[in-house]
Amino acid sequence: MSIMPNTNKRSNLIDLAKMADVSISTVSRVLNNKDSRIKISDKKQQEIRRLAEEYDYSPNIHARRLSTKRCQTIGLSVLLRKVTTKDSLLQSGAFLEMLEGVEQAIGTSDYFLLLMFQNERYFKEKLYSNMLKEQVISGLIVWGSTLRDDYLKSVVNENCIIINSYPQIDCEFNYIGNTENEAFGHLVEYFIKKGHRRFVYVGECGVFNSVGMERVNGFRRILTQYSLDSSRIYQCHFDREQAFAIFDKILSESKIDFDVVAAASDDLAIGVFQAAQKHGYRIPGDFIIAGAGDMGLDFPDSSKIPTFRVNNWRIGELAVQKTLEKLSQKSSEKIHIELPCELVIPDEYK
């Protein structure tokens, strides 16, 4: 057996092949866990792996890419806009939960993750499209797409999945989301069946955010179904301070004339709660506040929020899994997945 000429350098396939007295292709097959027509004994495989570990062998990613003629990177595109007055998307609980699911799935594969921010250059130069076509990335996952994202039409036939977005039955894109419309409707209907009749909504209402559109549509749909007023809507981004300002003004000008505030997110529900607390209203005594998303948030008095639970972790995991399936050509069908949501009603509201 030969001695490694320079133990301060990472070994390469040629070095390992010489030390193990086998061919370069045999070393490659063993270290990449590939099936081979050449029988390699368990003893020899163990020797090759031991040598690779002993001499800190690291596969050449660029060489592998050239030999397989494909990229080993999946892009994750995120809309880098502030979701609250103080916090960016990268501090959003929903985004971080999704990212954990992505990491879990991609960590068990041979692929890497490239985080891509949707800035002005991203749009103007169509970086997402060019990176796919030039095989800089082999798949693209888009988190935070909006109702105005016509640019995505250029990758509709590429390996691209839209997640956490408004799913339409005739949608030509691959998408994975939650049953937001249905879930928000169930949340509102729960309180209608409890006898409440005067509802207001605070949150996105389809001007920009697609998830907001789903939730406000669920609000309108159920109230219309029960012949109740569905017009009381306060447009607000997913911004706790903005929700506080809106209801601080409402509660300071007149007595309450509503039973339930349906907030488009748990964070907005907390903003409304803080305004109610400032003006001396009791929750749920004077009126009810319900949120949406169940990111583990409580009201400032530690009480729980009536809400529904979305599974952003599973969305991230599924997005990677489905992307990898397409890359391995195990699936060519369009991906249209809506994950069910679960109502979460604290005891004091039952």
DRENVEX-322329 format. One line per 5 residues: number of its first residue (from 1); their letters; for each residue x negated, z negated, y of C-alpha. Coordinates in nm, 4 decimals. Each point is the difference from the previous one (the first is absolute). Layout:
BEGIN
NUM) A) X,Z,Y  ...
This chain:
BEGIN
1) MSIMP) 0.0000,0.0000,0.0000  -0.1343,0.0916,0.3452  -0.0460,-0.2524,0.2765  0.1868,0.0516,0.3267  -0.2616,0.1402,0.2401
6) NTNKR) 0.1280,-0.1820,0.3079  0.2202,-0.3031,-0.0556  0.0645,-0.0348,0.3734  0.2047,0.3207,-0.0028  0.3369,0.0427,-0.1599
11) SNLID) -0.0356,0.1901,-0.3236  0.1523,0.3434,-0.0456  0.1380,0.1759,-0.3044  -0.3341,0.1591,-0.0887  -0.1751,-0.3393,-0.0050
16) LAKMA) 0.2724,-0.1586,-0.2121  0.0010,0.2936,-0.2415  -0.3779,-0.0289,-0.0496  0.0148,-0.3762,-0.0596  0.2897,0.0255,-0.2445
21) DVSIS) -0.1487,0.3099,-0.1663  0.3216,0.1984,0.0370  0.1136,0.2982,0.2046  0.1117,-0.0237,0.3614  0.3520,0.1125,-0.0975
26) TVSRV) 0.0205,-0.2815,-0.2547  -0.0830,-0.2600,0.2655  0.2585,0.1545,0.2334  0.2712,-0.0042,-0.2663  -0.0630,-0.3630,-0.0907
31) LNNKD) -0.0114,-0.1287,0.3595  0.3084,0.2016,0.1025  0.1943,-0.0975,-0.3138  0.0583,0.3637,-0.0894  0.0953,0.1227,-0.3440
36) SRIKI) -0.2726,0.2047,-0.1645  -0.0265,0.2356,-0.2921  -0.3383,-0.1596,-0.0627  0.0278,-0.3259,-0.1916  -0.1758,-0.2805,0.1861
41) SDKKQ) -0.0476,-0.3212,-0.1955  0.1292,-0.3276,0.1417  -0.3573,-0.1335,-0.0091  -0.1322,0.2901,0.2074  0.2889,-0.0310,0.2476
46) QEIRR) -0.0754,-0.3693,0.0460  -0.3684,0.0803,0.0567  0.0825,0.2603,0.2668  0.2359,-0.2380,0.1846  -0.2558,-0.2821,-0.0208
51) LAEEY) -0.2704,0.2219,0.1474  0.2332,0.1194,0.2766  0.0759,-0.3603,0.0945  -0.3608,-0.1147,-0.0314  -0.1307,0.2747,0.2265
56) DYSPN) 0.2938,-0.0091,0.2430  0.1209,0.3514,-0.0740  0.2562,0.1314,0.2484  0.1729,0.3358,-0.0574  -0.0553,0.2659,0.2626
61) IHARR) 0.3440,0.0430,0.1547  -0.0908,0.3250,0.1741  -0.1366,0.1497,-0.3213  0.3154,-0.0985,-0.1859  0.2109,0.1601,0.2692
66) LSTKR) -0.1971,0.3256,-0.0305  0.0245,0.0022,-0.3782  0.3727,-0.0726,-0.0099  0.0722,0.2135,0.3089  0.2326,-0.2651,0.1398
71) CQTIG) -0.0130,-0.2849,0.2468  0.0289,-0.3599,-0.1172  0.1610,-0.1284,0.3206  0.3627,-0.0696,0.0951  0.0875,-0.0207,0.3684
76) LSVLL) 0.2332,-0.2671,0.1379  0.1346,0.1050,0.3402  0.1421,-0.2720,0.2269  0.1610,0.0196,0.3411  -0.2222,-0.2188,0.2160
81) RKVTT) 0.2571,-0.1145,0.2536  0.0829,-0.3556,0.0968  0.2976,-0.1324,-0.1931  0.0343,-0.3087,0.2201  -0.1193,-0.0891,0.3469
86) KDSLL) -0.3063,-0.1764,-0.1373  -0.0600,0.1269,-0.3512  -0.1097,0.3367,-0.1338  0.1199,0.1646,-0.3188  -0.3087,-0.1310,-0.1778
91) QSGAF) 0.1339,-0.3535,0.0537  0.3494,0.0875,-0.1223  0.1059,-0.1924,-0.3112  0.1831,0.3052,-0.1368  -0.3068,0.2217,0.0379
96) LEMLE) -0.2392,-0.2545,-0.1510  0.2333,-0.0530,-0.2948  0.0076,0.3760,-0.0619  -0.3786,0.0189,0.0306  -0.0390,-0.2628,-0.2732
101) GVEQA) 0.2090,0.2188,-0.2311  -0.2147,0.3026,0.0844  -0.3193,-0.1971,-0.0675  0.1328,-0.1250,-0.3333  0.0752,0.3516,-0.1237
106) IGTSD) -0.3040,0.1800,0.1370  -0.2338,-0.2774,-0.1128  0.0668,0.0870,-0.3638  -0.0706,0.3717,0.0523  -0.3090,0.2119,0.0700
111) YFLLL) 0.1271,0.0783,0.3497  -0.0838,-0.1394,0.3421  0.2239,-0.0664,0.2993  -0.0518,0.1513,0.3450  0.1971,-0.1689,0.2794
116) MFQNE) 0.1068,0.2583,0.2596  0.1437,-0.0895,0.3424  0.2574,0.2274,0.1596  -0.1544,0.0470,0.3435  0.0259,0.2990,0.2346
121) RYFKE) -0.2775,0.1895,-0.1757  0.1759,-0.0579,-0.3330  0.3038,0.1883,0.1321  -0.1640,0.2687,0.2141  -0.2558,0.1128,-0.2562
126) KLYSN) 0.2272,-0.0528,-0.3012  -0.2710,-0.2056,-0.1651  0.2324,-0.1114,-0.2814  0.0728,0.3609,-0.0974  -0.3587,0.1228,0.0273
131) MLKEQ) -0.1372,-0.2948,-0.1985  0.2373,0.0769,-0.2863  -0.0665,0.3735,-0.0009  -0.3777,-0.0439,0.0243  0.0055,-0.2680,-0.2729
136) VISGL) -0.1445,-0.2700,0.2228  0.2880,-0.2024,-0.1448  0.1856,0.0873,-0.3181  0.3247,-0.1745,0.0901  0.1684,-0.1450,0.3089
141) IVWGS) 0.2282,-0.3031,0.0369  0.1732,-0.0337,0.3386  0.1230,-0.3420,0.1152  0.1935,-0.0245,0.3249  0.1282,0.3541,0.0348
146) TLRDD) 0.2669,0.0376,0.2644  0.3070,0.2093,0.0689  -0.2104,0.2332,0.2143  -0.2673,0.0786,-0.2550  0.0495,0.3765,-0.0266
151) YLKSV) -0.3754,0.0333,-0.0548  0.0464,-0.1133,-0.3608  0.1705,0.3302,-0.0844  -0.3445,0.1539,-0.0320  -0.0748,-0.2187,-0.3043
156) VNENC) 0.3410,0.0032,-0.1646  -0.1387,0.1930,-0.2973  -0.3236,-0.1971,-0.0188  -0.0655,-0.3235,-0.1892  0.1540,-0.2152,0.2747
161) IIINS) 0.2374,-0.2971,-0.0317  0.1933,-0.1506,0.2917  0.0638,-0.3731,-0.0420  0.2117,-0.2549,0.1860  0.2049,0.2783,0.1570
166) YPQID) 0.3567,0.1180,0.0294  0.0859,0.1663,-0.3339  0.2436,0.2903,0.0176  0.1666,0.1408,-0.3107  -0.1054,0.3563,0.0819
171) CEFNY) -0.3449,-0.1039,0.1213  -0.2714,0.2493,-0.0965  -0.2790,-0.2568,0.0287  -0.1250,-0.2371,-0.2650  0.1096,-0.3467,0.1099
176) IGNTE) 0.0169,-0.3602,-0.1201  0.2070,-0.2552,0.1887  0.2574,-0.2768,-0.0259  0.3795,0.0227,-0.0068  0.0024,-0.1212,0.3601
181) NEAFG) 0.3402,0.1443,0.0983  0.1731,-0.1478,-0.3017  -0.1782,-0.3359,0.0267  0.0725,-0.0497,0.3690  0.3634,0.0895,-0.0665
186) HLVEY) 0.0152,-0.2632,-0.2743  -0.1464,-0.2591,0.2363  0.2684,0.0718,0.2629  0.2753,0.0171,-0.2614  -0.0972,-0.3426,-0.1331
191) FIKKG) 0.0952,-0.1580,0.3336  0.3137,0.2129,0.0381  0.1219,-0.1427,-0.3295  -0.0767,-0.3444,0.1398  0.2538,0.0700,0.2746
196) HRRFV) -0.2214,0.1148,0.2868  0.1287,0.2886,0.2122  -0.2168,0.0285,0.3142  -0.3418,0.1524,-0.0627  -0.2865,0.1180,0.2193
201) YVGEC) -0.3134,0.1851,-0.1080  -0.3495,-0.0220,0.1483  -0.2786,0.2343,-0.1043  -0.0987,0.3620,-0.0395  0.3014,0.2296,-0.0076
206) GVFNS) -0.1532,0.3327,-0.0952  -0.1668,0.0941,0.3269  -0.3450,-0.0269,-0.1545  -0.0315,-0.2050,-0.3172  0.1455,0.1377,-0.3226
211) VGMER) 0.0380,-0.3390,-0.1695  0.1894,-0.1178,0.3084  0.2327,0.2978,-0.0401  0.0780,-0.1003,-0.3585  0.0817,-0.3547,0.0998
216) VNGFR) 0.2200,0.0820,0.2984  0.1846,0.2586,-0.2102  0.0692,-0.2687,-0.2586  0.1310,-0.2250,0.2787  0.2330,0.2707,0.1367
221) RILTQ) 0.1154,0.1147,-0.3415  0.1219,-0.3383,-0.1203  0.1667,-0.1013,0.3270  0.1809,0.3355,0.0131  0.1051,-0.0459,-0.3615
226) YSLDS) 0.1648,-0.3314,0.0951  0.1438,0.1436,0.3260  -0.2185,-0.2288,0.2131  -0.1813,0.0754,0.3269  -0.3420,0.1540,-0.0732
231) SRIYQ) -0.0908,0.0964,0.3573  -0.1842,-0.3138,0.1075  -0.3580,0.1133,-0.0522  -0.3074,-0.1128,0.1954  -0.2889,0.2442,-0.0340
236) CHFDR) -0.3241,-0.1859,-0.0665  -0.3289,0.0809,-0.1731  -0.1247,-0.2324,-0.2732  -0.1120,-0.2382,0.2722  0.0843,-0.3716,-0.0071
241) EQAFA) -0.0634,-0.0479,0.3729  0.2235,0.2930,0.0915  0.2826,-0.1427,-0.2130  -0.0494,-0.3382,0.1678  0.0231,0.1600,0.3466
246) IFDKI) 0.3189,0.1895,-0.0869  0.1836,-0.3059,-0.1321  -0.1429,-0.2341,0.2612  0.1763,0.2201,0.2551  0.3220,0.0264,-0.2055
251) LSESK) 0.0258,-0.3741,-0.0620  -0.0800,-0.0904,0.3607  0.2720,0.2231,0.1452  0.3083,-0.0949,-0.2013  0.1365,-0.1891,-0.2964
256) IDFDV) -0.0544,0.1534,-0.3388  0.2653,0.2454,-0.1158  -0.1456,0.0817,-0.3411  -0.0185,-0.1689,-0.3409  -0.3038,0.1697,-0.1528
261) VAAAS) -0.3179,0.1574,0.1367  -0.1305,0.2543,-0.2523  -0.3704,0.0451,0.0765  -0.1892,0.3021,-0.1322  -0.2900,-0.2217,-0.1116
266) DDLAI) -0.0709,-0.3634,-0.0740  -0.2368,-0.0079,0.2964  0.2772,0.1142,0.2352  0.2279,-0.2667,-0.1492  -0.2546,-0.2629,0.1013
271) GVFQA) -0.0096,0.1387,0.3549  0.3788,-0.0344,0.0221  -0.0225,-0.3521,-0.1459  -0.2532,-0.1043,0.2644  0.2327,0.1233,0.2748
276) AQKHG) 0.2924,-0.1899,-0.1559  -0.2131,-0.3127,-0.0245  -0.1000,0.0290,0.3660  0.3672,0.0041,0.1068  0.1039,-0.2854,-0.2270
281) YRIPG) 0.1935,0.1959,-0.2635  0.0076,-0.1204,-0.3590  -0.0833,0.2413,-0.2827  0.2051,0.0495,-0.2131  0.2480,-0.2273,0.1746
286) DFIIA) 0.0814,0.2115,0.3082  -0.0845,0.3381,-0.1489  -0.1980,0.1475,-0.2892  -0.3237,0.1960,0.0141  -0.0896,0.2233,-0.2948
291) GAGDM) -0.3263,0.1913,-0.0402  -0.1308,0.2717,-0.2275  -0.3223,0.0284,-0.1935  -0.0703,-0.3522,-0.1319  -0.3656,-0.0124,0.0884
296) GLDFP) -0.0012,-0.3748,-0.0648  0.0879,-0.0929,0.3582  0.2001,-0.3107,0.0898  0.1776,-0.0947,0.3213  -0.2124,-0.2269,0.2229
301) DSSKI) 0.1934,-0.3023,-0.1305  -0.1145,0.0940,-0.3549  0.3469,0.1107,-0.1108  0.0272,0.3252,-0.1932  0.1274,0.3378,0.1174
306) PTFRV) 0.2909,0.1775,-0.1731  -0.1634,0.3319,-0.0851  -0.0801,0.2465,-0.2736  -0.3295,0.0389,-0.1797  -0.1889,0.3307,0.0034
311) NNWRI) -0.2891,0.0682,-0.2342  -0.2772,0.1524,0.2100  -0.2608,-0.1013,-0.2573  0.1727,0.2130,-0.2626  0.0310,0.2917,0.2445
316) GELAV) -0.3777,-0.0002,0.0498  -0.0704,-0.0261,-0.3716  0.2457,0.2765,-0.0881  -0.1348,0.2314,0.2701  -0.3479,-0.0117,-0.1521
321) QKTLE) 0.1273,0.0278,-0.3567  0.2124,0.3058,0.0782  -0.2848,0.1616,0.1957  -0.2332,-0.0474,-0.2970  0.2611,0.1435,-0.2366
326) KLSQK) 0.0175,0.3142,0.2104  -0.3781,0.0245,0.0109  -0.0187,-0.0235,-0.3784  0.2795,0.2612,-0.0187  0.2212,-0.2354,-0.1991
331) SSEKI) 0.2831,0.0579,0.2471  0.0992,0.2902,0.2235  0.3493,-0.1208,0.0915  0.0990,-0.1105,0.3489  -0.0200,-0.3764,0.0444
336) HIELP) 0.3162,-0.1563,0.1430  -0.0016,-0.3744,-0.0667  0.2094,-0.2704,0.1649  -0.0756,-0.3552,-0.1110  0.2928,-0.2438,-0.0070
341) CELVI) 0.0095,-0.2934,0.2429  0.1136,-0.3522,-0.0794  0.2187,-0.2139,0.2269  -0.1556,-0.3354,0.0884  0.2641,-0.2472,0.1235
346) PDEYK) -0.1128,-0.3601,0.0733  0.2224,-0.2829,-0.1256  0.1280,-0.0915,0.3483  0.1589,0.3459,0.0299  0.1738,0.0034,-0.3382
